[in-house]
Amino acid sequence: MYRIFRHYVPKTLLMLGLAEAVILLASVYVGVALIVVAQGAMDTSREELLLKALTFAAVMLMTMTAMGLYQRDLREGPRALLLRLALSFLGGLLVMSIVWVVDPSLMVGARAFVIALLASFLGIASCRFLCVPRTDFRWSRRVLVLGVGNRALQIASLRRRSDRHGVTIVGFVDIGVDERVVQGRAVFPLGPTTLYDLAARHDVDEIVVALDERRNRLPLEQVLECKMKGMRVLDESSYLERQLGKIRLDTLQPSSVVFADGFTQAVLKPTSKRLFDIAVSLALLILAAPLMLLTALAILIESRGQGPVLYSQERVGRGRIFSVLKFRSMRVDAEKNGVAQWARKDDDRITKVGRFIRKTRIDELPQLVNVLKGDMSFVGPRPERPQFVQELARQIPYFELRHHVKPGITGWAQVCYPYGASVEDAREKLQYDLYYLKNYSLFLDLMIIVQTLQVVIWGKGSR
């Protein structure tokens, strides 16, 4: 994987994005070339044509990302993948129509554009179905795991294809210090050979140290030899963070937080993050104003004017309590006993309008006002209710770390994990929140915002 602005991006996804960007750019030139052959003249300069091609490629890549086509855990069959691709091109067509209205100079002619759209769709579909399955293995890094105990077992237990993205586990090295629990995998005794010789024999690119007890047991000189001869060396927690896009709580130690590279970026860059929040929330409030008005009318009509349109609820952010705004999606007496409750699947407290606005996340739009007020950020850990925070902080280690940054309307946990409605769900989502805290960057914020669109479109994790 490559680390871009502190965020891990699988090599296969990066190469795929570059390949499809080339297809998109080439399709514009193909469309223009065919029109030139038919008409015998080109009405634009090379520089202008390059700008038009770059605009087309950027828009299409953005809509494809919004549809989840570059999500690391995308595991869908050909039909579902083709549907996502078709919807992303439909979205790209709509965005390019807006571009044409705003600045026609950024568009090629109508006939050339149609040809480019069809050519790029066929090219990208062919790339997805024919090329990607054949190249994924060839691009993967060959990994040798040092250890055969419980920590090594965590690596061996990764079953999902997305969790093994970009790597091939060559085997596990038993140096005689761990009780062997890894089964059904190649295990190499170190014996008389050195770790470097073993790694070189199997053409290894990377060594992951996953010993249950490293103190006075790690063959430091041999590991250092591998590093000095060009092999990458990392520990098990860093490997799992990279592959899973989260920080496993069972691998996290206080020293990991204190000495790790990260965990300060979102805290130390409040000014740039605040400016970003204001710009995004203002733009979305203007764009969403008609939709918010229609939602308010629908709530009033369904409730026959009884009860409020907006619902205010206490949440915790950066260690203080504030009131978060949402469109009311439940009955007025949803918590008539005054006890906070997790939302349940098929919750009978949710109204008909509420079911729709929760599924499409329209109920969250009033929180843009919270962002403008400074109570929240656009991207960050979701704020929890005070009653739940006390309970979760007692049961989940490191839970309070998420309160060192402003809570957000959306976040890395919301993109990667479905709706959380239990302590175990909160524990799982915390692992994604910690990844965000450690690897924060404006690039990651932008990625989360774009990927949130596909969460809304496909209704992932709503209740």
C-alpha positions in Angstrom: 0.0 0.0 0.0 0.9 3.6 -0.5 0.5 6.2 2.3 -0.9 9.4 0.8 -1.3 12.3 3.3 -1.1 9.8 6.1 -4.0 7.6 4.7 -3.3 4.1 3.5 -4.4 3.5 -0.1 -4.0 0.0 -1.6 -1.6 -0.1 -4.5 -4.2 -2.0 -6.6 -6.8 0.7 -6.1 -4.3 3.4 -6.9 -3.2 1.7 -10.0 -6.8 1.0 -11.0 -7.7 4.7 -10.5 -4.7 5.8 -12.6 -5.6 3.3 -15.3 -9.2 4.4 -15.4 -8.2 8.1 -15.5 -6.1 7.3 -18.6 -9.2 5.6 -20.1 -11.3 8.6 -19.4 -8.8 11.0 -20.9 -8.2 8.9 -23.9 -12.0 8.6 -24.5 -12.3 12.4 -24.9 -9.5 12.4 -27.5 -11.2 9.4 -29.3 -14.5 11.3 -29.4 -13.0 14.5 -30.7 -10.8 12.6 -33.2 -13.9 10.8 -34.7 -15.8 14.1 -35.0 -12.7 15.6 -36.7 -12.6 12.7 -39.2 -16.3 13.2 -40.0 -16.1 17.0 -40.2 -12.5 17.5 -41.3 -11.6 20.3 -38.8 -11.0 20.7 -35.0 -12.5 23.8 -33.4 -10.4 23.8 -30.3 -6.6 24.1 -29.4 -4.6 21.3 -27.9 -4.4 23.1 -24.6 -8.1 23.7 -24.4 -8.8 20.0 -25.3 -6.5 18.9 -22.5 -8.4 21.0 -20.0 -11.7 19.6 -21.2 -10.4 16.1 -21.0 -9.1 16.7 -17.4 -12.4 18.2 -16.4 -14.3 15.1 -17.8 -11.9 12.7 -16.1 -12.1 14.5 -12.7 -15.9 14.6 -12.7 -16.2 10.9 -13.6 -13.6 9.8 -11.1 -15.4 11.8 -8.4 -18.8 10.2 -9.2 -17.3 6.7 -9.4 -15.7 7.3 -5.9 -19.1 8.6 -4.6 -20.7 5.3 -5.8 -18.1 3.3 -3.8 -16.2 1.9 -6.8 -12.9 2.7 -5.1 -13.9 1.4 -1.7 -11.4 -1.1 -0.4 -14.1 -3.5 0.9 -16.2 -3.6 -2.2 -17.3 -7.2 -2.6 -20.1 -7.3 -5.2 -20.9 -9.5 -8.2 -20.7 -8.4 -11.8 -24.4 -7.2 -11.9 -24.1 -5.0 -8.8 -20.8 -3.7 -10.0 -22.2 -2.8 -13.4 -25.2 -1.1 -11.7 -22.8 1.1 -9.6 -20.8 1.9 -12.8 -24.0 2.9 -14.7 -25.2 5.1 -11.9 -21.8 6.7 -11.5 -21.9 7.6 -15.3 -25.4 8.9 -14.9 -24.3 11.1 -12.1 -21.3 12.2 -14.1 -23.6 13.1 -17.0 -25.7 15.3 -14.6 -22.6 17.0 -13.2 -21.2 17.6 -16.7 -24.5 19.2 -17.6 -24.1 21.6 -14.8 -20.5 22.3 -15.9 -21.8 23.0 -19.4 -24.3 25.6 -18.0 -21.7 27.2 -15.7 -18.8 27.3 -18.2 -19.4 25.8 -21.7 -15.7 26.2 -22.5 -14.9 23.2 -20.3 -17.0 20.9 -22.5 -16.3 19.3 -25.8 -19.1 19.2 -28.4 -22.2 17.2 -27.7 -21.5 14.4 -30.2 -17.8 14.1 -29.1 -19.0 14.0 -25.5 -21.5 11.2 -26.1 -18.8 9.2 -27.9 -16.4 9.8 -25.0 -19.0 8.7 -22.5 -19.8 5.5 -24.3 -16.1 4.7 -25.0 -15.0 5.3 -21.4 -17.9 3.2 -20.0 -16.9 0.3 -22.2 -13.3 0.8 -21.4 -13.7 0.9 -17.6 -16.2 -2.0 -17.6 -13.7 -4.1 -19.5 -10.9 -3.0 -17.1 -13.0 -4.0 -14.1 -14.2 -7.4 -15.4 -11.1 -8.5 -17.4 -8.0 -6.9 -16.1 -8.4 -6.4 -12.4 -8.9 -10.0 -11.4 -5.7 -10.9 -13.3 -3.5 -8.2 -11.9 -4.4 -8.1 -8.2 -2.2 -11.1 -7.3 0.7 -9.8 -9.4 0.7 -6.4 -7.7 0.6 -7.8 -4.2 3.5 -7.6 -1.7 4.9 -10.9 -0.4 4.7 -10.9 3.4 6.5 -13.1 5.9 5.1 -13.1 9.4 7.6 -13.5 12.3 5.6 -15.5 14.9 3.2 -18.4 15.2 1.3 -17.4 18.4 -1.9 -15.5 19.1 -0.7 -12.2 17.5 0.2 -14.1 14.3 -3.1 -15.8 14.4 -4.8 -12.4 14.1 -3.1 -12.0 10.8 -3.8 -15.5 9.6 -7.5 -15.1 10.6 -8.1 -12.3 8.1 -10.6 -14.0 5.7 -12.1 -11.2 3.8 -10.5 -10.5 0.4 -10.5 -6.7 1.2 -8.5 -7.4 4.4 -5.8 -9.2 2.4 -5.8 -6.5 -0.3 -2.4 -6.1 -1.9 -0.6 -8.7 0.1 0.2 -12.4 -0.2 1.1 -14.2 3.0 4.1 -16.4 2.2 4.2 -18.1 5.6 4.9 -17.8 9.3 8.3 -18.1 11.0 8.6 -20.2 14.2 11.6 -19.0 16.3 10.7 -21.3 19.2 9.3 -18.6 21.6 5.6 -18.7 20.9 3.1 -21.5 21.5 2.1 -22.5 18.0 -1.6 -21.7 17.4 -1.4 -20.9 13.6 -2.8 -23.9 11.8 -3.3 -24.7 8.1 -0.6 -22.2 7.0 3.1 -22.7 5.9 5.3 -22.5 9.0 9.0 -22.2 8.6 11.4 -23.1 11.5 14.3 -20.6 11.6 16.8 -23.4 12.3 20.4 -22.8 11.1 19.4 -20.5 8.3 19.0 -16.7 8.9 15.8 -14.8 8.6 17.2 -12.9 5.6 18.1 -16.1 3.8 14.6 -17.4 4.4 13.0 -14.2 3.2 15.2 -13.9 0.2 14.5 -17.6 -0.8 10.8 -16.8 -0.9 11.2 -13.4 -2.6 9.7 -11.5 0.4 9.0 -7.8 0.3 7.8 -7.3 3.8 8.3 -8.8 7.3 5.7 -8.4 10.0 6.8 -8.9 13.6 3.9 -10.6 15.4 5.6 -12.3 18.4 3.4 -12.7 21.5 6.4 -11.6 23.7 9.1 -9.5 22.0 11.1 -8.6 25.1 14.5 -10.3 25.0 13.2 -12.7 22.4 13.2 -10.8 19.1 16.1 -11.7 16.9 16.9 -8.1 16.5 20.1 -8.4 14.5 18.4 -10.7 11.9 15.4 -8.4 11.6 17.7 -5.4 11.2 19.7 -7.2 8.5 16.4 -7.7 6.5 15.6 -4.0 6.9 19.0 -2.8 5.9 18.9 -5.0 2.8 15.7 -3.4 1.5 12.8 -5.4 3.1 10.2 -3.4 4.9 9.7 -4.3 8.6 6.6 -3.4 10.6 4.8 -4.7 13.7 1.5 -6.5 13.8 -0.5 -3.5 14.9 0.7 -1.3 12.0 0.1 -4.1 9.6 -3.5 -4.6 10.8 -4.1 -0.8 10.8 -3.0 -0.6 7.2 -5.0 -3.6 6.0 -8.2 -3.0 7.9 -8.3 0.8 7.9 -8.8 0.8 11.7 -6.7 0.5 14.9 -7.5 -2.8 16.7 -8.1 -2.2 20.4 -6.6 -5.5 21.2 -3.3 -4.5 19.7 -3.3 -0.9 21.1 -1.0 -0.1 24.1 -0.6 3.3 25.9 2.9 3.5 24.4 1.4 3.2 20.9 -0.6 6.4 21.5 2.3 8.3 23.1 5.1 7.4 20.7 3.2 6.7 17.5 3.4 9.0 14.5 0.0 10.6 14.5 -2.8 11.2 17.0 -2.2 14.9 16.9 -3.0 16.1 13.4 -6.7 16.8 13.9 -6.0 18.5 17.2 -3.2 20.7 16.0 -4.9 21.9 12.8 -8.1 23.5 14.1 -7.9 26.6 11.9 -7.7 24.9 8.5 -10.3 22.4 9.6 -12.7 25.1 10.8 -12.4 27.0 7.5 -13.1 23.8 5.6 -16.1 23.1 7.8 -17.6 26.6 7.2 -17.1 26.4 3.5 -18.6 23.0 3.1 -21.6 23.5 5.5 -22.5 26.9 3.9 -22.4 25.4 0.4 -24.5 22.4 1.5 -27.1 24.6 3.4 -27.6 26.7 0.2 -27.9 23.6 -2.0 -30.1 21.6 0.5 -32.5 24.5 1.4 -35.3 23.4 -0.9 -35.0 19.8 0.3 -35.0 20.9 3.9 -38.2 22.9 3.3 -39.9 20.0 1.7 -38.9 17.7 4.6 -40.3 20.2 7.2 -43.6 20.3 5.3 -43.8 16.5 5.1 -43.2 16.2 8.8 -45.9 18.8 9.5 -48.4 17.1 7.2 -47.8 13.6 8.6 -48.1 14.8 12.2 -51.0 17.2 11.4 -49.2 20.1 12.9 -48.7 18.3 16.2 -45.1 18.3 17.5 -41.9 20.0 16.4 -40.3 19.7 13.0 -36.8 19.8 14.5 -35.6 17.6 17.3 -32.9 18.7 19.8 -30.9 16.1 21.6 -28.0 16.4 24.1 -24.7 15.0 22.8 -21.1 15.0 24.0 -18.4 16.7 22.0 -14.9 17.6 23.1 -15.8 16.8 26.7 -18.8 19.2 26.8 -22.6 18.7 26.3 -24.3 20.5 23.4 -27.6 20.2 21.6 -27.6 18.6 18.2 -30.3 19.4 15.7 -32.1 16.8 13.6 -35.4 16.6 11.7 -37.8 14.7 14.0 -38.1 11.2 12.7 -39.8 9.5 15.6 -43.1 9.9 17.5 -43.1 12.8 20.0 -43.4 10.2 22.9 -40.5 8.1 21.6 -38.8 8.3 25.0 -41.7 9.1 27.2 -40.1 7.4 30.2 -37.1 9.7 29.9 -34.6 6.8 29.4 -32.2 7.0 26.5 -32.6 4.0 24.1 -30.6 2.7 21.2 -32.4 2.8 17.9 -33.5 -0.7 16.9 -33.9 -2.4 13.6 -37.5 -1.8 12.3 -38.1 0.5 15.3 -41.8 1.1 15.7 -41.2 4.6 17.1 -40.1 5.8 13.7 -42.7 7.6 11.6 -43.3 7.0 7.9 -41.6 10.2 6.8 -38.9 9.5 9.5 -38.1 6.1 8.0 -37.4 7.7 4.6 -35.3 10.7 5.9 -33.3 8.4 8.2 -32.5 6.0 5.3 -31.4 8.9 3.1 -29.7 10.8 6.0 -31.9 13.8 5.3 -32.6 14.0 9.0 -29.0 14.9 9.6 -29.1 18.1 7.5 -30.0 20.5 10.3 -26.6 19.6 11.9 -25.1 21.9 9.3 -26.2 24.6 11.7 -24.3 22.9 14.5 -21.2 23.0 12.3 -21.5 26.7 11.6 -22.0 27.4 15.3 -18.7 25.5 16.0 -20.3 22.7 18.1 -19.4 20.1 15.4 -17.1 19.5 12.5 -18.3 18.2 9.1 -16.1 15.2 9.5 -15.3 13.5 12.8 -16.4 10.9 15.2 -20.2 10.8 15.7 -21.3 12.5 19.0 -22.9 10.1 21.5 -25.6 10.9 24.1 -24.2 11.6 27.6 -25.9 8.5 29.1 -24.2 6.3 26.5 -20.8 8.0 26.9 -20.6 7.1 30.6 -21.6 3.5 29.9 -19.2 3.1 26.9 -16.3 4.8 28.6 -16.5 2.2 31.4 -16.6 -0.7 29.1 -14.4 0.2 26.2 -10.7 1.2 26.7 -9.5 4.4 25.0 -13.1 5.6 24.3 -12.4 9.0 25.7 -9.7 9.6 23.0 -12.4 10.4 20.5 -13.4 13.4 22.5 -10.2 15.2 21.8 -11.6 16.4 18.4 -14.9 17.9 17.5 -17.6 15.3 16.6 -18.8 15.2 13.0 -21.9 14.8 10.8 -20.1 12.0 9.0 -16.8 10.2 9.7 -14.5 7.3 8.8 -16.6 4.9 11.0 -19.8 5.9 9.2 -18.2 5.2 5.8 -16.7 1.9 6.9 -19.2 0.4 9.4 -23.0 0.2 9.5 -25.2 1.8 12.1 -24.1 1.2 15.7 -26.7 0.3 18.3 -24.9 -1.6 21.0 -21.7 -1.5 23.1 -20.0 -4.0 20.7 -20.9 -1.8 17.7 -19.5 1.2 19.6 -16.3 -0.7 20.2 -16.0 -1.6 16.6 -16.7 2.0 15.4 -14.1 3.4 17.9 -11.4 1.4 16.1 -12.2 3.4 12.9 -12.4 6.7 14.9 -8.9 6.0 16.3 -7.7 5.4 12.7 -9.1 8.8 11.8 -7.6 10.5 14.8 -4.2 9.1 14.1 -4.1 9.6 10.3 -6.1 12.9 10.0 -5.6 15.0 6.9 -7.7 17.2 4.7 -7.3 14.5 2.0 -8.9 12.0 4.3 -11.7 14.4 5.1 -12.4 14.9 1.4 -12.4 11.1 0.8 -14.9 10.6 3.6 -17.2 13.3 2.2 -17.2 11.8 -1.3 -17.6 8.2 0.1 -20.5 9.4 2.3 -22.5 9.9 -0.9 -22.5 6.2 -1.7 -23.5 5.5 1.9 -26.6 7.7 1.4 -27.4 6.5 -2.1 -27.2 2.8 -1.1 -28.9 3.3 2.3 -26.1 1.6 4.2 -26.5 1.1 7.9 -29.6 3.3 8.4 -32.2 2.6 11.1 
